[in-house]
Amino acid sequence: MNKPAPLFETSAGTSFGAPAESTRPGVSALTLSRAKALPKVLLHEHLDGGLRVQTLLDLLRERGITPPADTAPALTAWFRSNAHAGSLEKYLEGFALTVAAMATPAALERVAFEAAEDAAADGVVLAEFRIGPLLFEAYGVSGEAAVEALLAGLARSTLPSGLIICGMRHEPPAATERAARLAAAYRDKGVMGYDLAGAEKGFPAGEHLAAITVARDAGLGLTLHAGEADAAERVLEAARLGATRIGHGVRLVDALRDPAHHALVDEARERGLHLEVCPTSNVHTGAARSIASHPITELWRAGISLSYHTDNRLISVITQSEEAALLLSHTTLHDFELTAMAIQAAEHSFMPETARKAAIDRISNWPLWKAAAP
């Protein structure tokens, strides 16, 4: 198997996937090396937001679409400049480009395979990737063809991984129900979860009860985006609908800081709710002001189960190792806490029990784990 191409390139040609030195403000090369050595579990990564830059260029050219920049370094710079959108709605606009580029079965398989390979190269031992397959129907690719191509791509990698199918919450309930039925049809073929993604504010999860019911009845894991662009109450609304994991969920910190709403935090703890937190993406969309002030530390220290993820490696120009390095550099979180998060992520994964146990064993046997843990 050929060595994966670098995910991103700097103007100097250094890959973000394996940088010779840190390119992140306030992150030393030593800290980045420590972060790369950490065993990781990836629960929240959108395939249509995580293409390699060169792959995006290749696919755009194959489809006759003019890219916004002609070289990998220039396109990386374009995404970096657009990442600081300041709102979720603006941030999501970049997906129009990636979805158009990916809209063939061959492209979908390639993107899924490369995503798994890049995650493995970044120290990930267990991964779940997500996407809305029905987005490709507008380009002539059926939902079934899209799912089968994505699963074929993931299966080509040696990384234990699976697929979460997303319904887009701004669409009518009939559309999200169709996505849930598609997920259910591939329940035993590599699809293990269902999600409601897309613009959150104004599109509450409760409006898609039919889709959620289909997913629950099929035995799929349920993770819903909530508490990213809307209030803390949305996190518990999702949990009461059956979600065991929450995409983002950072607005739960507002309840933590307000004694009148502590019951929401207590309920999240009692339910064992797990938050899939994406710090850099949250800064880009305006859900957090900075990594240093991001709610992840406060929520973790309050006993909320959570883990850290990339959300969109391409759109936010970030790897999971860089995410870890930023947390180590700009918060009071330590290596052993990030490793504990990885164990919690594996415990809450929708992957089969054997894969979860194998991942937990690999993390627990990490040479520095026992020395680093308190």
C-alpha positions in Angstrom: 0.0 0.0 0.0 1.4 3.4 -0.9 2.1 5.9 1.8 -0.7 8.4 2.1 -0.1 11.8 0.6 0.1 14.7 3.0 -3.3 16.0 3.9 -2.3 19.7 3.7 0.7 21.6 2.5 2.1 24.8 3.8 3.7 27.3 1.5 7.0 25.8 2.4 5.8 22.3 1.5 5.6 20.9 5.0 2.8 18.6 5.5 0.2 19.2 8.2 -0.2 15.5 8.6 3.4 15.1 9.7 5.0 18.5 10.1 8.7 19.0 10.7 7.8 21.8 13.0 4.6 23.3 14.4 2.8 25.7 12.2 0.2 26.6 14.9 0.5 29.8 16.9 1.6 29.1 20.5 2.3 25.4 19.8 5.9 24.2 20.0 7.3 21.4 17.9 7.8 19.3 21.1 4.1 19.7 22.1 3.0 18.7 18.6 5.2 15.6 18.8 3.6 14.7 22.1 0.2 15.2 20.6 1.0 13.0 17.6 2.1 10.2 19.9 -1.2 10.2 21.7 -3.6 7.3 20.8 -6.8 8.7 19.5 -10.4 7.8 18.7 -12.2 9.7 16.1 -16.0 10.0 16.5 -16.9 13.2 14.7 -15.5 13.7 11.2 -17.6 14.7 8.2 -16.2 13.0 5.1 -17.4 15.8 2.8 -15.4 18.2 5.1 -12.2 16.2 5.3 -10.9 15.6 1.8 -7.2 15.9 1.1 -6.5 19.2 -0.7 -4.8 17.5 -3.7 -7.7 15.1 -4.0 -10.2 18.0 -4.0 -8.2 19.6 -6.8 -8.1 16.3 -8.8 -11.8 15.7 -8.4 -12.8 19.3 -9.3 -10.8 19.1 -12.5 -12.2 15.7 -13.4 -15.7 17.2 -13.1 -14.8 20.4 -15.0 -15.3 22.6 -12.0 -12.9 25.5 -11.6 -11.3 25.5 -8.1 -10.9 28.7 -6.1 -7.1 28.2 -6.2 -4.9 26.3 -8.6 -2.3 24.6 -6.3 -2.5 22.6 -3.1 -0.7 25.3 -1.0 -2.9 28.0 -2.5 -6.1 26.1 -1.9 -5.0 25.3 1.7 -4.6 29.0 2.2 -8.0 29.7 0.7 -9.6 27.3 3.1 -7.7 28.7 6.0 -8.8 32.2 5.2 -12.4 31.1 4.9 -12.4 29.0 8.1 -12.9 32.0 10.3 -16.5 32.4 9.2 -17.9 33.4 12.5 -21.2 31.6 12.0 -22.2 28.1 11.4 -24.3 29.0 8.4 -21.3 30.7 6.7 -19.0 27.9 7.7 -21.2 25.3 6.0 -21.0 27.1 2.6 -17.7 25.4 1.8 -19.5 22.0 1.5 -21.1 23.0 -1.8 -17.7 22.8 -3.4 -16.7 19.5 -1.8 -20.0 17.7 -2.4 -19.9 18.7 -6.1 -16.4 17.3 -6.4 -17.2 14.0 -4.7 -20.3 13.2 -6.6 -19.3 10.0 -8.3 -19.1 6.5 -6.7 -15.3 6.4 -7.5 -14.7 9.7 -5.9 -16.7 8.8 -2.8 -14.8 5.5 -2.4 -11.5 7.4 -2.8 -12.4 10.0 -0.2 -13.5 7.5 2.3 -10.4 5.3 1.9 -8.0 8.3 2.2 -9.8 9.6 5.2 -9.3 6.3 7.0 -5.7 6.1 6.0 -5.0 9.7 7.1 -6.7 9.1 10.4 -4.6 6.0 11.0 -1.4 7.9 10.1 -2.4 10.5 12.7 -2.6 7.9 15.6 -6.3 7.1 15.4 -7.0 3.5 16.6 -10.8 3.5 16.0 -12.9 5.8 13.8 -16.4 6.7 12.8 -17.0 8.9 9.7 -20.2 10.6 8.8 -21.9 12.1 5.7 -25.3 12.8 4.2 -25.5 10.4 1.2 -28.7 11.9 -0.1 -26.7 15.1 -0.9 -25.4 13.3 -4.0 -28.7 12.5 -5.5 -28.8 16.0 -7.1 -25.7 14.8 -9.1 -27.2 11.5 -10.2 -25.8 9.3 -7.5 -28.4 7.4 -5.6 -28.2 7.1 -1.8 -27.6 3.4 -2.0 -24.7 3.8 -4.5 -23.2 6.5 -2.4 -23.3 4.4 0.8 -21.9 1.3 -0.9 -19.0 3.3 -2.4 -18.2 4.9 1.0 -18.3 1.6 2.7 -16.0 0.1 0.1 -13.5 2.8 0.6 -13.5 2.4 4.4 -13.1 -1.4 4.0 -9.9 -0.9 1.9 -8.2 0.6 5.0 -6.9 -1.5 7.9 -8.2 1.1 10.3 -11.3 -0.2 12.2 -14.0 2.2 11.1 -17.6 2.6 10.3 -20.1 5.0 8.8 -22.7 7.3 10.3 -25.4 8.5 8.0 -26.6 12.1 8.4 -30.0 13.5 7.7 -29.9 17.3 7.0 -32.1 19.0 9.6 -33.0 22.0 7.5 -34.7 19.6 5.0 -38.3 18.4 5.4 -38.9 15.5 7.9 -39.7 13.2 5.0 -36.1 13.7 3.7 -34.5 12.9 7.1 -36.7 9.9 7.4 -35.5 8.7 4.1 -31.9 9.1 5.2 -32.7 7.1 8.4 -34.3 4.3 6.4 -31.2 4.2 4.2 -29.0 3.9 7.3 -31.3 1.1 8.6 -30.9 -0.8 5.3 -27.1 -0.9 5.7 -27.2 -1.6 9.5 -25.3 -4.8 9.3 -23.0 -3.8 6.4 -20.9 -1.1 8.0 -23.4 1.6 8.9 -23.7 1.9 12.7 -25.3 5.2 13.4 -27.6 8.1 12.5 -27.1 11.8 12.9 -29.0 15.0 12.3 -26.5 17.5 10.9 -26.6 20.9 9.2 -27.8 24.3 10.4 -29.0 23.9 14.0 -30.8 27.1 15.0 -34.4 27.1 13.9 -34.4 23.4 13.1 -34.9 21.5 16.3 -34.3 17.8 16.4 -37.9 17.2 17.6 -39.2 18.1 14.2 -37.5 14.9 12.9 -39.1 12.5 15.3 -40.0 10.0 12.5 -36.4 9.7 11.3 -35.2 9.3 14.9 -37.7 6.6 15.6 -36.7 4.7 12.4 -33.0 4.9 13.5 -33.8 3.8 17.1 -36.0 0.9 16.0 -33.3 -0.3 13.7 -30.8 -0.5 16.5 -28.6 2.2 15.1 -26.5 4.4 17.4 -28.0 7.9 17.7 -25.8 11.0 17.8 -27.4 14.4 17.1 -25.8 17.8 16.5 -27.1 20.0 19.4 -25.9 22.8 21.5 -23.5 24.2 18.9 -25.5 27.2 17.5 -28.5 26.8 19.9 -29.1 26.7 23.6 -28.1 24.1 26.2 -31.7 22.9 26.4 -31.2 21.5 22.9 -28.6 19.1 24.2 -31.0 17.5 26.6 -33.8 17.6 24.0 -31.6 15.4 21.8 -30.9 13.1 24.7 -34.6 12.7 25.6 -35.2 11.7 22.0 -32.7 8.9 22.4 -29.3 10.3 21.5 -26.5 8.8 23.6 -23.9 11.1 22.0 -24.1 14.8 21.1 -22.3 16.5 18.2 -20.6 19.5 19.8 -22.9 20.2 22.8 -20.7 23.1 24.0 -23.6 25.3 25.0 -24.2 23.0 27.9 -21.6 25.1 29.6 -24.1 27.9 29.8 -26.2 25.7 32.1 -23.1 24.8 34.1 -22.4 28.5 34.7 -26.0 29.3 35.7 -27.2 27.7 39.0 -30.8 28.0 37.8 -30.0 25.5 35.1 -27.7 23.1 36.9 -30.4 20.4 36.5 -29.6 20.2 32.8 -25.9 19.4 33.6 -27.0 16.9 36.3 -29.2 15.1 33.8 -26.5 15.0 31.2 -24.2 13.3 33.8 -26.9 10.9 34.9 -27.6 9.8 31.4 -24.0 9.3 30.7 -24.3 11.5 27.7 -21.1 11.8 25.6 -20.2 15.1 23.9 -18.2 15.0 20.6 -16.4 18.3 21.0 -14.7 20.0 18.0 -12.7 22.9 19.5 -11.2 24.4 16.4 -14.4 24.2 14.4 -16.3 25.8 17.3 -13.9 28.8 17.2 -14.4 29.0 13.4 -18.2 29.0 13.6 -18.4 31.4 16.6 -19.5 28.8 19.1 -16.3 29.6 21.1 -14.1 32.7 21.2 -10.8 30.9 21.4 -9.2 27.5 22.2 -8.0 29.0 25.5 -11.6 29.9 26.5 -13.3 26.9 24.9 -15.8 25.2 27.2 -14.2 21.8 26.8 -12.0 22.2 29.9 -14.8 23.5 32.1 -17.2 20.7 31.0 -14.5 18.0 31.4 -13.6 19.1 34.9 -17.3 19.2 35.8 -17.5 15.5 35.1 -19.2 15.5 31.6 -18.2 12.6 29.4 -16.6 14.0 26.3 -13.8 13.7 23.7 -12.1 16.0 21.1 -12.5 15.8 17.4 -11.8 17.6 14.1 -15.3 18.0 12.6 -13.9 18.9 9.2 -10.2 18.5 8.6 -10.3 20.3 5.2 -12.7 23.1 6.0 -11.0 23.9 9.3 -7.5 23.0 8.1 -6.9 20.8 11.2 -5.7 17.3 12.1 -6.6 15.5 15.3 -3.0 15.7 16.5 -3.1 19.4 15.9 -6.3 19.6 17.8 -4.7 17.9 20.7 -1.6 20.1 20.5 -3.7 23.2 20.7 -5.5 21.9 23.8 -2.2 21.0 25.4 -0.8 24.5 24.6 -3.7 26.8 25.3 -5.7 25.0 28.1 -4.8 23.3 31.4 -5.7 19.9 30.0 -2.9 17.3 30.2 -1.8 14.3 28.1 -3.4 11.8 30.5 -6.7 13.7 30.3 -6.7 13.6 26.5 -6.0 9.9 26.7 -8.8 9.4 29.2 -11.0 11.2 26.6 -9.9 8.7 24.0 -10.9 5.8 26.2 -14.3 7.4 26.9 -14.8 7.9 23.1 -14.0 4.2 22.5 -16.5 3.3 25.2 -19.2 5.4 23.5 -18.4 4.3 20.0 -21.1 2.7 17.9 -18.6 0.2 16.5 -19.0 -3.5 17.4 -17.9 -4.5 20.9 -14.8 -6.4 19.7 -13.6 -3.3 17.9 -14.3 -1.1 21.0 -12.5 -3.4 23.3 -9.5 -3.7 21.0 -9.2 0.1 20.8 -9.5 0.4 24.6 -6.8 -2.2 25.1 -4.5 -0.4 22.6 -5.0 2.9 24.4 -4.6 1.4 27.9 -1.4 -0.3 26.8 0.1 2.9 25.5 3.5 3.0 27.2 3.1 6.4 28.7 -0.5 6.0 29.9 0.2 4.5 33.3 3.0 6.9 33.9 0.9 9.9 32.9 -2.3 8.9 34.7 -2.7 10.3 38.2 
